[in-house]
Amino acid sequence: MRGVPLTLDGEEIDGVTLITRLNEIAGEYGVGRIDHVEDRRVGIKSREVYEAPAAVLLLKAHRALEGLVLSRPQLRFAEQVSGEYSNLVYDGLWFSGLHRDLTAYVESSQIFVSGMVRLKLHRGHCQVVGRKSPFSLYDYGLATYDKADSFDASAAPGFIQLWGLEAKTQTRMQQFRPETEDLGGE
């Protein structure tokens, strides 16, 4: 509920127990081994190796639910907020005004992030194989692409013309090759 995991295999469970169990379960499959090169604030690159099986599962499941209940603009902005939030924590700015602001956005965006996600673990990999939510924006009747589809396809040509108008205008007005044409300025 509100983006916070509450159950594992249908059993209500507290956060510490959930993480402990997920670490055990996913760890047996080798899920959550992370090897990356980090750019430190002082300009040094360092190689970091982590084992975070529970974190990998929880993030994958959470993103699957967000993908089901958040709109495309919300998902795009959530990626930006996630990056800013990560930098803020890494830089030790937890008690900043920006942290307060980002937290308010995150809490607001999680209101409808609720549901169930099914994961499959196999040889170091975690794959989402099912998800459902009472707040899902997925509507099979709009996405079937067959004759029973409730989406009115006759609206598509007008939408496509309007959506592409900016790109079409830019292409028409700015069609030049900088290496061979003068822009008329200095």
N, CA, C and O atoms as a DFTB+ gen file, in Angstrom:
744 C
 N C O
     1  1       0.838      -1.177       0.000
     2  2       0.000       0.000       0.000
     3  2       0.884       1.240       0.000
     4  3       1.839       1.318       0.773
     5  1       0.577       2.208      -0.856
     6  2       1.355       3.450      -0.978
     7  2       2.834       3.166      -1.250
     8  3       3.711       3.893      -0.783
     9  1       3.096       2.104      -2.010
    10  2       4.455       1.789      -2.405
    11  2       5.256       1.007      -1.390
    12  3       6.427       0.708      -1.625
    13  1       4.643       0.666      -0.256
    14  2       5.359      -0.054       0.804
    15  2       4.959      -1.529       0.764
    16  3       3.770      -1.840       0.831
    17  1       5.925      -2.444       0.655
    18  2       5.596      -3.881       0.626
    19  2       5.075      -4.348       1.977
    20  3       5.627      -4.013       3.025
    21  1       3.992      -5.136       1.931
    22  2       3.348      -5.596       3.163
    23  2       3.302      -7.107       3.306
    24  3       3.192      -7.630       4.415
    25  1       3.388      -7.813       2.174
    26  2       3.236      -9.268       2.235
    27  2       4.288      -9.960       1.373
    28  3       4.864      -9.371       0.459
    29  1       4.517     -11.224       1.697
    30  2       5.377     -12.097       0.900
    31  2       4.652     -13.418       0.782
    32  3       4.327     -14.046       1.790
    33  1       4.397     -13.843      -0.436
    34  2       3.644     -15.077      -0.692
    35  2       2.314     -15.079       0.054
    36  3       1.894     -16.108       0.583
    37  1       1.651     -13.921       0.094
    38  2       0.337     -13.804       0.714
    39  2       0.350     -13.645       2.225
    40  3      -0.707     -13.458       2.829
    41  1       1.506     -13.713       2.844
    42  2       1.612     -13.606       4.305
    43  2       2.022     -12.181       4.691
    44  3       3.032     -11.669       4.208
    45  1       1.236     -11.547       5.562
    46  2       1.596     -10.218       6.048
    47  2       2.858     -10.320       6.889
    48  3       2.997     -11.222       7.715
    49  1       3.774      -9.388       6.670
    50  2       5.097      -9.518       7.255
    51  2       5.676      -8.125       7.524
    52  3       5.407      -7.186       6.775
    53  1       6.465      -7.991       8.585
    54  2       7.089      -6.701       8.880
    55  2       8.292      -6.500       7.956
    56  3       8.787      -7.455       7.357
    57  1       8.757      -5.258       7.846
    58  2       9.823      -4.912       6.909
    59  2      11.132      -5.638       7.126
    60  3      11.752      -6.092       6.164
    61  1      11.564      -5.758       8.370
    62  2      12.845      -6.421       8.648
    63  2      12.785      -7.897       8.261
    64  3      13.711      -8.417       7.639
    65  1      11.707      -8.562       8.624
    66  2      11.547      -9.977       8.288
    67  2      11.443     -10.153       6.773
    68  3      11.996     -11.100       6.215
    69  1      10.742      -9.249       6.117
    70  2      10.598      -9.303       4.661
    71  2      11.971      -9.234       3.991
    72  3      12.283     -10.049       3.123
    73  1      12.782      -8.268       4.394
    74  2      14.112      -8.117       3.789
    75  2      14.992      -9.325       4.087
    76  3      15.721      -9.794       3.214
    77  1      14.926      -9.829       5.315
    78  2      15.716     -11.006       5.681
    79  2      15.339     -12.199       4.815
    80  3      16.211     -12.891       4.290
    81  1      14.043     -12.439       4.665
    82  2      13.582     -13.584       3.856
    83  2      13.934     -13.408       2.387
    84  3      14.386     -14.351       1.737
    85  1      13.728     -12.198       1.859
    86  2      14.059     -11.966       0.450
    87  2      15.555     -12.124       0.204
    88  3      15.958     -12.651      -0.833
    89  1      16.373     -11.679       1.136
    90  2      17.817     -11.878       1.008
    91  2      18.146     -13.360       0.927
    92  3      18.971     -13.766       0.109
    93  1      17.513     -14.169       1.762
    94  2      17.760     -15.619       1.749
    95  2      17.287     -16.249       0.450
    96  3      18.018     -17.006      -0.189
    97  1      16.052     -15.929       0.064
    98  2      15.455     -16.549      -1.131
    99  2      16.223     -16.159      -2.392
   100  3      16.663     -17.025      -3.148
   101  1      16.382     -14.857      -2.616
   102  2      17.025     -14.387      -3.846
   103  2      18.520     -14.675      -3.835
   104  3      19.116     -14.918      -4.884
   105  1      19.127     -14.647      -2.651
   106  2      20.553     -14.937      -2.536
   107  2      20.887     -16.332      -3.025
   108  3      21.953     -16.548      -3.602
   109  1      19.985     -17.286      -2.803
   110  2      20.209     -18.665      -3.265
   111  2      20.269     -18.754      -4.784
   112  3      20.866     -19.681      -5.332
   113  1      19.655     -17.797      -5.459
   114  2      19.650     -17.773      -6.925
   115  2      20.750     -16.864      -7.481
   116  3      20.884     -16.714      -8.696
   117  1      21.527     -16.266      -6.593
   118  2      22.585     -15.357      -7.041
   119  2      22.065     -14.017      -7.511
   120  3      22.787     -13.276      -8.178
   121  1      20.820     -13.688      -7.176
   122  2      20.239     -12.401      -7.560
   123  2      20.768     -11.323      -6.611
   124  3      20.883     -11.550      -5.407
   125  1      21.084     -10.170      -7.155
   126  2      21.470      -9.041      -6.326
   127  2      22.954      -8.820      -6.185
   128  3      23.380      -8.014      -5.358
   129  1      23.751      -9.513      -6.969
   130  2      25.203      -9.257      -6.963
   131  2      25.472      -8.119      -7.932
   132  3      25.206      -8.224      -9.129
   133  1      26.001      -7.042      -7.399
   134  2      26.180      -5.829      -8.195
   135  2      27.652      -5.456      -8.208
   136  3      28.280      -5.324      -7.158
   137  1      28.191      -5.291      -9.390
   138  2      29.584      -4.891      -9.574
   139  2      29.558      -3.640     -10.449
   140  3      29.160      -3.702     -11.612
   141  1      29.978      -2.510      -9.896
   142  2      29.982      -1.303     -10.709
   143  2      31.124      -0.381     -10.323
   144  3      31.719      -0.505      -9.252
   145  1      31.413       0.548     -11.224
   146  2      32.432       1.552     -10.975
   147  2      31.712       2.841     -10.609
   148  3      30.842       3.320     -11.336
   149  1      32.095       3.382      -9.476
   150  2      31.443       4.568      -8.927
   151  2      32.312       5.795      -9.139
   152  3      33.536       5.725      -9.027
   153  1      31.681       6.911      -9.443
   154  2      32.376       8.191      -9.530
   155  2      32.210       8.905      -8.204
   156  3      31.125       9.390      -7.881
   157  1      33.274       8.968      -7.446
   158  2      33.227       9.626      -6.147
   159  2      33.205      11.135      -6.321
   160  3      33.645      11.653      -7.348
   161  1      32.706      11.823      -5.342
   162  2      32.577      13.277      -5.364
   163  2      33.921      13.967      -5.600
   164  3      33.971      15.020      -6.235
   165  1      35.008      13.384      -5.095
   166  2      36.329      14.012      -5.197
   167  2      37.045      13.685      -6.507
   168  3      38.221      14.014      -6.662
   169  1      36.352      13.045      -7.450
   170  2      36.937      12.773      -8.749
   171  2      37.628      11.441      -8.900
   172  3      38.301      11.198      -9.902
   173  1      37.472      10.581      -7.928
   174  2      38.091       9.258      -7.976
   175  2      37.057       8.234      -8.421
   176  3      35.904       8.269      -7.991
   177  1      37.477       7.339      -9.271
   178  2      36.617       6.214      -9.628
   179  2      36.998       5.057      -8.720
   180  3      38.177       4.793      -8.486
   181  1      35.983       4.374      -8.213
   182  2      36.269       3.207      -7.383
   183  2      35.341       2.076      -7.786
   184  3      34.190       2.295      -8.162
   185  1      35.865       0.871      -7.700
   186  2      35.060      -0.311      -8.018
   187  2      34.357      -0.745      -6.741
   188  3      34.981      -0.894      -5.691
   189  1      33.060      -0.942      -6.848
   190  2      32.236      -1.342      -5.715
   191  2      31.537      -2.655      -6.058
   192  3      31.015      -2.818      -7.161
   193  1      31.532      -3.582      -5.117
   194  2      30.819      -4.846      -5.293
   195  2      29.870      -5.001      -4.110
   196  3      30.285      -4.944      -2.953
   197  1      28.603      -5.197      -4.414
   198  2      27.583      -5.310      -3.376
   199  2      26.799      -6.599      -3.558
   200  3      26.745      -7.161      -4.652
   201  1      26.195      -7.056      -2.475
   202  2      25.182      -8.114      -2.541
   203  2      23.948      -7.546      -1.884
   204  3      23.934      -7.288      -0.681
   205  1      22.912      -7.351      -2.678
   206  2      21.676      -6.750      -2.189
   207  2      20.468      -7.448      -2.812
   208  3      19.696      -6.819      -3.535
   209  1      20.300      -8.746      -2.537
   210  2      19.214      -9.493      -3.173
   211  2      17.827      -8.902      -2.896
   212  3      17.030      -8.741      -3.820
   213  1      17.539      -8.584      -1.656
   214  2      16.213      -8.055      -1.319
   215  2      15.965      -6.733      -2.025
   216  3      14.876      -6.503      -2.552
   217  1      16.963      -5.867      -2.039
   218  2      16.809      -4.562      -2.685
   219  2      16.489      -4.713      -4.168
   220  3      15.628      -4.005      -4.691
   221  1      17.175      -5.627      -4.849
   222  2      16.934      -5.838      -6.274
   223  2      15.499      -6.310      -6.504
   224  3      14.822      -5.803      -7.398
   225  1      15.029      -7.264      -5.714
   226  2      13.662      -7.767      -5.860
   227  2      12.637      -6.680      -5.567
   228  3      11.686      -6.494      -6.327
   229  1      12.830      -5.969      -4.473
   230  2      11.869      -4.938      -4.090
   231  2      11.801      -3.811      -5.122
   232  3      10.718      -3.325      -5.446
   233  1      12.952      -3.401      -5.631
   234  2      12.953      -2.343      -6.651
   235  2      12.282      -2.809      -7.935
   236  3      11.519      -2.061      -8.547
   237  1      12.558      -4.028      -8.341
   238  2      11.960      -4.565      -9.570
   239  2      10.430      -4.662      -9.421
   240  3       9.686      -4.282     -10.324
   241  1       9.984      -5.169      -8.283
   242  2       8.543      -5.297      -8.037
   243  2       7.884      -3.919      -7.949
   244  3       6.792      -3.710      -8.478
   245  1       8.544      -2.998      -7.287
   246  2       7.993      -1.651      -7.129
   247  2       7.860      -0.951      -8.479
   248  3       6.844      -0.316      -8.761
   249  1       8.892      -1.073      -9.304
   250  2       8.833      -0.447     -10.634
   251  2       7.737      -1.076     -11.491
   252  3       7.098      -0.391     -12.289
   253  1       7.522      -2.372     -11.324
   254  2       6.461      -3.044     -12.079
   255  2       5.095      -2.493     -11.681
   256  3       4.237      -2.279     -12.537
   257  1       4.893      -2.265     -10.390
   258  2       3.620      -1.676      -9.939
   259  2       3.484      -0.238     -10.408
   260  3       2.418       0.173     -10.867
   261  1       4.561       0.526     -10.292
   262  2       4.498       1.913     -10.767
   263  2       4.160       1.948     -12.256
   264  3       3.368       2.785     -12.691
   265  1       4.744       1.057     -13.031
   266  2       4.465       1.005     -14.461
   267  2       3.014       0.715     -14.770
   268  3       2.524       1.056     -15.847
   269  1       2.334       0.097     -13.848
   270  2       0.927      -0.260     -14.019
   271  2      -0.012       0.872     -13.602
   272  3      -1.080       1.036     -14.192
   273  1       0.375       1.651     -12.594
   274  2      -0.568       2.622     -12.018
   275  2      -0.212       4.089     -12.264
   276  3      -1.064       4.957     -12.074
   277  1       1.005       4.389     -12.675
   278  2       1.378       5.779     -12.931
   279  2       1.299       6.084     -14.420
   280  3       1.502       5.201     -15.254
   281  1       1.006       7.324     -14.745
   282  2       0.955       7.741     -16.146
   283  2       2.367       7.861     -16.709
   284  3       3.342       7.863     -15.958
   285  1       2.470       7.958     -18.010
   286  2       3.775       8.083     -18.658
   287  2       4.538       9.318     -18.172
   288  3       5.728       9.208     -17.879
   289  1       3.890      10.506     -18.074
   290  2       4.629      11.658     -17.547
   291  2       5.072      11.469     -16.094
   292  3       6.151      11.926     -15.715
   293  1       4.260      10.808     -15.288
   294  2       4.655      10.538     -13.900
   295  2       5.880       9.620     -13.855
   296  3       6.800       9.850     -13.070
   297  1       5.890       8.597     -14.684
   298  2       7.021       7.662     -14.714
   299  2       8.302       8.365     -15.166
   300  3       9.375       8.139     -14.606
   301  1       8.177       9.213     -16.177
   302  2       9.340       9.943     -16.686
   303  2       9.893      10.873     -15.594
   304  3      11.106      10.942     -15.394
   305  1       9.003      11.584     -14.893
   306  2       9.447      12.496     -13.849
   307  2       9.996      11.728     -12.649
   308  3      10.928      12.192     -11.993
   309  1       9.431      10.568     -12.360
   310  2       9.911       9.746     -11.242
   311  2      11.364       9.344     -11.460
   312  3      12.130       9.264     -10.499
   313  1      11.756       9.090     -12.703
   314  2      13.152       8.764     -13.004
   315  2      14.059       9.942     -12.666
   316  3      15.140       9.759     -12.106
   317  1      13.619      11.144     -13.006
   318  2      14.419      12.335     -12.696
   319  2      14.522      12.537     -11.186
   320  3      15.598      12.825     -10.661
   321  1      13.398      12.384     -10.497
   322  2      13.374      12.553      -9.044
   323  2      14.272      11.509      -8.386
   324  3      14.990      11.813      -7.433
   325  1      14.231      10.290      -8.891
   326  2      15.056       9.216      -8.339
   327  2      16.538       9.572      -8.419
   328  3      17.287       9.363      -7.465
   329  1      16.951      10.107      -9.557
   330  2      18.344      10.510      -9.719
   331  2      18.723      11.628      -8.766
   332  3      19.785      11.587      -8.145
   333  1      17.862      12.622      -8.648
   334  2      18.127      13.737      -7.725
   335  2      18.176      13.245      -6.285
   336  3      19.038      13.655      -5.507
   337  1      17.246      12.364      -5.940
   338  2      17.187      11.830      -4.578
   339  2      18.464      11.048      -4.255
   340  3      19.033      11.183      -3.172
   341  1      18.896      10.241      -5.206
   342  2      20.127       9.468      -5.012
   343  2      21.322      10.376      -4.791
   344  3      22.130      10.145      -3.890
   345  1      21.433      11.409      -5.616
   346  2      22.545      12.355      -5.466
   347  2      22.485      13.059      -4.117
   348  3      23.507      13.242      -3.456
   349  1      21.303      13.445      -3.723
   350  2      21.115      14.132      -2.449
   351  2      21.578      13.258      -1.278
   352  3      22.286      13.728      -0.387
   353  1      21.179      12.001      -1.286
   354  2      21.581      11.079      -0.215
   355  2      23.088      10.856      -0.265
   356  3      23.755      10.899       0.769
   357  1      23.624      10.621      -1.449
   358  2      25.062      10.373      -1.607
   359  2      25.872      11.577      -1.109
   360  3      26.933      11.419      -0.505
   361  1      25.354      12.774      -1.372
   362  2      26.065      13.996      -0.990
   363  2      25.842      14.394       0.466
   364  3      26.365      15.418       0.906
   365  1      25.079      13.610       1.220
   366  2      24.866      13.889       2.638
   367  2      23.940      15.062       2.906
   368  3      24.085      15.747       3.920
   369  1      22.992      15.302       2.010
   370  2      22.096      16.455       2.154
   371  2      20.689      16.040       2.593
   372  3      19.693      16.610       2.146
   373  1      20.626      15.052       3.465
   374  2      19.360      14.506       3.936
   375  2      18.462      15.568       4.581
   376  3      17.243      15.533       4.413
   377  1      19.053      16.496       5.307
   378  2      18.266      17.479       6.037
   379  2      18.055      18.775       5.256
   380  3      17.788      19.820       5.850
   381  1      18.170      18.717       3.956
   382  2      18.018      19.904       3.117
   383  2      16.558      20.130       2.738
   384  3      15.715      19.243       2.866
   385  1      16.291      21.343       2.271
   386  2      14.963      21.665       1.765
   387  2      14.619      20.829       0.544
   388  3      13.466      20.442       0.353
   389  1      15.623      20.549      -0.287
   390  2      15.377      19.725      -1.474
   391  2      14.905      18.337      -1.071
   392  3      14.008      17.783      -1.705
   393  1      15.496      17.767      -0.023
   394  2      15.050      16.456       0.447
   395  2      13.581      16.517       0.846
   396  3      12.802      15.634       0.485
   397  1      13.202      17.540       1.580
   398  2      11.809      17.696       2.000
   399  2      10.889      17.766       0.773
   400  3       9.839      17.124       0.744
   401  1      11.286      18.542      -0.230
   402  2      10.469      18.706      -1.429
   403  2      10.355      17.410      -2.229
   404  3       9.267      17.033      -2.666
   405  1      11.482      16.739      -2.415
   406  2      11.459      15.481      -3.170
   407  2      10.636      14.426      -2.438
   408  3       9.898      13.668      -3.068
   409  1      10.758      14.374      -1.119
   410  2       9.994      13.407      -0.327
   411  2       8.499      13.653      -0.477
   412  3       7.719      12.706      -0.575
   413  1       8.099      14.914      -0.495
   414  2       6.673      15.242      -0.671
   415  2       6.173      14.730      -2.020
   416  3       5.077      14.176      -2.113
   417  1       6.985      14.919      -3.069
   418  2       6.585      14.418      -4.381
   419  2       6.484      12.901      -4.374
   420  3       5.496      12.335      -4.843
   421  1       7.508      12.244      -3.839
   422  2       7.527      10.778      -3.827
   423  2       6.305      10.246      -3.085
   424  3       5.626       9.346      -3.579
   425  1       6.020      10.789      -1.914
   426  2       4.865      10.321      -1.140
   427  2       3.574      10.519      -1.923
   428  3       2.709       9.643      -1.916
   429  1       3.431      11.646      -2.592
   430  2       2.235      11.899      -3.397
   431  2       2.124      10.913      -4.557
   432  3       1.039      10.413      -4.851
   433  1       3.244      10.639      -5.207
   434  2       3.214       9.746      -6.372
   435  2       2.918       8.296      -6.000
   436  3       2.546       7.502      -6.864
   437  1       3.077       7.944      -4.730
   438  2       2.910       6.553      -4.303
   439  2       1.500       6.226      -3.816
   440  3       1.228       5.081      -3.455
   441  1       0.611       7.199      -3.800
   442  2      -0.735       6.998      -3.253
   443  2      -1.412       5.754      -3.839
   444  3      -2.041       4.993      -3.104
   445  1      -1.291       5.542      -5.146
   446  2      -1.977       4.422      -5.791
   447  2      -1.056       3.247      -6.135
   448  3      -1.467       2.326      -6.841
   449  1       0.168       3.274      -5.647
   450  2       1.106       2.173      -5.913
   451  2       0.802       1.064      -4.916
   452  3       1.366       0.996      -3.824
   453  1      -0.103       0.210      -5.334
   454  2      -0.574      -0.888      -4.493
   455  2      -0.979      -2.036      -5.395
   456  3      -1.539      -1.820      -6.470
   457  1      -0.702      -3.237      -4.969
   458  2      -1.076      -4.382      -5.776
   459  2      -0.186      -5.568      -5.469
   460  3       0.402      -5.670      -4.393
   461  1      -0.100      -6.460      -6.441
   462  2       0.657      -7.688      -6.260
   463  2       1.562      -7.889      -7.481
   464  3       1.156      -7.660      -8.620
   465  1       2.796      -8.321      -7.210
   466  2       3.756      -8.590      -8.285
   467  2       4.305      -9.996      -8.083
   468  3       4.646     -10.390      -6.968
   469  1       4.386     -10.745      -9.176
   470  2       4.948     -12.089      -9.139
   471  2       6.291     -12.052      -9.857
   472  3       6.390     -11.586     -10.992
   473  1       7.322     -12.550      -9.181
   474  2       8.679     -12.555      -9.724
   475  2       9.170     -13.975      -9.931
   476  3       8.813     -14.883      -9.181
   477  1       9.987     -14.159     -10.952
   478  2      10.635     -15.448     -11.192
   479  2      12.132     -15.239     -11.049
   480  3      12.704     -14.323     -11.640
   481  1      12.763     -16.102     -10.254
   482  2      14.205     -16.027     -10.025
   483  2      14.869     -17.199     -10.715
   484  3      14.405     -18.336     -10.626
   485  1      15.976     -16.907     -11.413
   486  2      16.689     -17.980     -12.108
   487  2      18.105     -17.522     -12.419
   488  3      18.296     -16.535     -13.129
   489  1      19.088     -18.223     -11.900
   490  2      20.500     -18.020     -12.207
   491  2      20.923     -16.554     -12.243
   492  3      21.405     -16.067     -13.266
   493  1      20.745     -15.871     -11.149
   494  2      21.201     -14.496     -11.041
   495  2      20.268     -13.456     -11.632
   496  3      20.586     -12.267     -11.641
   497  1      19.126     -13.893     -12.121
   498  2      18.186     -12.964     -12.756
   499  2      16.842     -12.963     -12.025
   500  3      16.421     -13.964     -11.446
   501  1      16.202     -11.824     -12.075
   502  2      14.881     -11.643     -11.494
   503  2      13.989     -11.067     -12.586
   504  3      14.306     -10.026     -13.162
   505  1      12.885     -11.733     -12.872
   506  2      11.995     -11.296     -13.941
   507  2      10.574     -11.150     -13.417
   508  3      10.072     -12.020     -12.705
   509  1       9.932     -10.046     -13.775
   510  2       8.525      -9.853     -13.438
   511  2       7.704     -10.729     -14.388
   512  3       7.826     -10.611     -15.607
   513  1       6.868     -11.607     -13.826
   514  2       6.041     -12.490     -14.655
   515  2       4.549     -12.262     -14.418
   516  3       3.714     -12.944     -15.013
   517  1       4.218     -11.323     -13.567
   518  2       2.818     -10.991     -13.340
   519  2       2.703      -9.794     -12.417
   520  3       3.537      -9.582     -11.537
   521  1       1.647      -9.013     -12.635
   522  2       1.374      -7.872     -11.761
   523  2      -0.088      -7.499     -11.888
   524  3      -0.682      -7.618     -12.960
   525  1      -0.668      -7.043     -10.773
   526  2      -2.047      -6.559     -10.818
   527  2      -2.238      -5.536      -9.703
   528  3      -1.571      -5.571      -8.669
   529  1      -3.173      -4.627      -9.953
   530  2      -3.463      -3.577      -8.993
   531  2      -4.909      -3.131      -9.174
   532  3      -5.412      -3.080     -10.296
   533  1      -5.578      -2.806      -8.062
   534  2      -6.928      -2.264      -8.201
   535  2      -6.910      -0.873      -8.832
   536  3      -7.961      -0.365      -9.220
   537  1      -5.742      -0.251      -8.942
   538  2      -5.613       1.090      -9.505
   539  2      -4.925       1.085     -10.869
   540  3      -4.460       2.125     -11.335
   541  1      -4.860      -0.075     -11.505
   542  2      -4.176      -0.228     -12.783
   543  2      -4.762       0.685     -13.852
   544  3      -5.981       0.821     -13.961
   545  1      -3.893       1.307     -14.636
   546  2      -4.323       2.124     -15.769
   547  2      -4.424       1.294     -17.049
   548  3      -4.868       1.788     -18.086
   549  1      -4.009       0.033     -16.967
   550  2      -4.098      -0.853     -18.123
   551  2      -5.555      -1.239     -18.332
   552  3      -6.221      -1.718     -17.414
   553  1      -6.040      -1.025     -19.549
   554  2      -7.420      -1.369     -19.905
   555  2      -7.369      -2.258     -21.136
   556  3      -7.107      -1.787     -22.243
   557  1      -7.620      -3.542     -20.938
   558  2      -7.542      -4.502     -22.036
   559  2      -8.428      -4.078     -23.210
   560  3      -8.072      -4.290     -24.369
   561  1      -9.565      -3.488     -22.911
   562  2     -10.480      -3.054     -23.962
   563  2      -9.907      -1.960     -24.848
   564  3     -10.355      -1.778     -25.980
   565  1      -8.921      -1.234     -24.343
   566  2      -8.280      -0.196     -25.150
   567  2      -7.020      -0.710     -25.845
   568  3      -6.525      -0.071     -26.773
   569  1      -6.507      -1.835     -25.415
   570  2      -5.191      -2.265     -25.885
   571  2      -5.190      -3.588     -26.625
   572  3      -4.131      -4.198     -26.768
   573  1      -6.337      -4.057     -27.102
   574  2      -6.369      -5.371     -27.751
   575  2      -5.934      -5.325     -29.205
   576  3      -5.438      -6.326     -29.723
   577  1      -6.102      -4.199     -29.877
   578  2      -5.769      -4.037     -31.285
   579  2      -6.578      -4.977     -32.182
   580  3      -6.110      -5.379     -33.247
   581  1      -7.759      -5.316     -31.758
   582  2      -8.625      -6.099     -32.632
   583  2      -9.951      -5.365     -32.801
   584  3     -10.107      -4.247     -32.310
   585  1     -10.910      -5.987     -33.496
   586  2     -12.178      -5.316     -33.793
   587  2     -13.005      -5.016     -32.557
   588  3     -13.839      -4.111     -32.573
   589  1     -12.783      -5.761     -31.491
   590  2     -13.527      -5.536     -30.255
   591  2     -12.933      -4.395     -29.418
   592  3     -13.487      -4.014     -28.387
   593  1     -11.817      -3.868     -29.871
   594  2     -11.121      -2.799     -29.151
   595  2     -12.045      -1.587     -29.007
   596  3     -12.676      -1.177     -29.981
   597  1     -12.134      -1.012     -27.812
   598  2     -13.003       0.143     -27.585
   599  2     -12.337       1.463     -27.954
   600  3     -12.975       2.514     -27.893
   601  1     -11.056       1.420     -28.338
   602  2     -10.359       2.620     -28.782
   603  2     -10.813       2.972     -30.194
   604  3     -10.840       2.103     -31.066
   605  1     -11.169       4.230     -30.430
   606  2     -11.629       4.681     -31.737
   607  2     -10.423       5.021     -32.610
   608  3      -9.864       6.114     -32.514
   609  1     -10.033       4.086     -33.452
   610  2      -8.844       4.247     -34.290
   611  2      -8.997       5.371     -35.304
   612  3      -7.994       5.855     -35.829
   613  1     -10.216       5.799     -35.595
   614  2     -10.400       6.878     -36.573
   615  2      -9.859       8.211     -36.040
   616  3      -9.676       9.154     -36.810
   617  1      -9.605       8.294     -34.740
   618  2      -9.033       9.516     -34.160
   619  2      -7.530       9.600     -34.389
   620  3      -6.941      10.669     -34.225
   621  1      -6.906       8.498     -34.762
   622  2      -5.449       8.447     -34.869
   623  2      -4.858       9.400     -35.912
   624  3      -3.887      10.087     -35.597
   625  1      -5.393       9.479     -37.144
   626  2      -4.747      10.361     -38.136
   627  2      -4.654      11.823     -37.683
   628  3      -3.612      12.455     -37.861
   629  1      -5.710      12.357     -37.110
   630  2      -5.673      13.743     -36.629
   631  2      -4.674      13.923     -35.508
   632  3      -3.946      14.914     -35.465
   633  1      -4.642      12.960     -34.600
   634  2      -3.680      13.022     -33.501
   635  2      -2.256      12.987     -34.036
   636  3      -1.405      13.763     -33.602
   637  1      -2.001      12.092     -34.971
   638  2      -0.657      11.944     -35.534
   639  2      -0.226      13.251     -36.215
   640  3       0.919      13.681     -36.071
   641  1      -1.152      13.882     -36.960
   642  2      -0.816      15.150     -37.618
   643  2      -0.478      16.233     -36.595
   644  3       0.504      16.957     -36.763
   645  1      -1.273      16.346     -35.551
   646  2      -1.009      17.353     -34.523
   647  2       0.255      17.046     -33.738
   648  3       1.065      17.938     -33.485
   649  1       0.425      15.794     -33.354
   650  2       1.588      15.399     -32.555
   651  2       2.883      15.642     -33.316
   652  3       3.877      16.066     -32.725
   653  1       2.884      15.383     -34.598
   654  2       4.087      15.515     -35.400
   655  2       4.297      16.897     -35.995
   656  3       5.295      17.124     -36.678
   657  1       3.375      17.829     -35.752
   658  2       3.443      19.151     -36.364
   659  2       4.739      19.890     -36.015
   660  3       5.371      20.482     -36.891
   661  1       5.127      19.858     -34.765
   662  2       6.342      20.554     -34.348
   663  2       7.573      19.992     -35.061
   664  3       8.388      20.750     -35.589
   665  1       7.706      18.665     -35.077
   666  2       8.863      18.033     -35.720
   667  2       8.849      18.286     -37.229
   668  3       9.896      18.511     -37.838
   669  1       7.660      18.247     -37.823
   670  2       7.534      18.482     -39.262
   671  2       7.931      19.922     -39.600
   672  3       8.635      20.155     -40.583
   673  1       7.487      20.880     -38.796
   674  2       7.829      22.283     -39.010
   675  2       9.325      22.506     -38.838
   676  3       9.947      23.199     -39.643
   677  1       9.903      21.924     -37.793
   678  2      11.339      22.089     -37.550
   679  2      12.146      21.501     -38.701
   680  3      13.124      22.103     -39.144
   681  1      11.750      20.347     -39.180
   682  2      12.457      19.709     -40.282
   683  2      12.378      20.572     -41.540
   684  3      13.374      20.749     -42.242
   685  1      11.194      21.104     -41.821
   686  2      11.020      21.943     -43.012
   687  2      11.840      23.233     -42.902
   688  3      12.478      23.643     -43.872
   689  1      11.828      23.867     -41.740
   690  2      12.482      25.162     -41.570
   691  2      13.983      25.067     -41.328
   692  3      14.715      26.017     -41.607
   693  1      14.443      23.947     -40.819
   694  2      15.846      23.846     -40.434
   695  2      16.575      22.737     -41.184
   696  3      17.521      22.137     -40.673
   697  1      16.125      22.484     -42.381
   698  2      16.740      21.417     -43.158
   699  2      17.989      21.950     -43.860
   700  3      17.907      22.474     -44.971
   701  1      19.116      21.816     -43.224
   702  2      20.370      22.254     -43.782
   703  2      21.481      21.361     -43.271
   704  3      21.308      20.607     -42.314
   705  1      22.600      21.460     -43.915
   706  2      23.779      20.723     -43.462
   707  2      24.792      21.758     -43.010
   708  3      25.361      22.465     -43.841
   709  1      25.028      21.861     -41.706
   710  2      25.900      22.919     -41.180
   711  2      27.268      23.010     -41.844
   712  3      27.838      24.098     -41.923
   713  1      27.799      21.906     -42.318
   714  2      29.134      21.956     -42.913
   715  2      29.130      22.577     -44.312
   716  3      30.192      22.919     -44.832
   717  1      27.939      22.730     -44.935
   718  2      27.902      23.272     -46.306
   719  2      27.061      24.523     -46.446
   720  3      27.139      25.196     -47.474
   721  1      26.251      24.857     -45.440
   722  2      25.367      26.006     -45.568
   723  2      25.648      27.051     -44.523
   724  3      26.014      26.736     -43.390
   725  1      25.475      28.303     -44.910
   726  2      25.679      29.437     -44.023
   727  2      24.343      29.744     -43.333
   728  3      23.300      29.797     -43.984
   729  1      24.385      29.942     -42.029
   730  2      23.161      30.242     -41.259
   731  2      22.799      31.727     -41.336
   732  3      21.741      32.122     -40.847
   733  1      23.634      32.537     -41.927
   734  2      23.351      33.966     -42.062
   735  2      23.719      34.776     -40.840
   736  3      23.339      35.943     -40.752
   737  1      24.427      34.218     -39.916
   738  2      24.845      34.942     -38.716
   739  2      26.313      34.702     -38.465
   740  3      26.997      34.050     -39.254
   741  1      26.781      35.225     -37.375
   742  2      28.181      35.033     -37.035
   743  2      28.339      34.119     -35.874
   744  3      29.462      33.846     -35.452
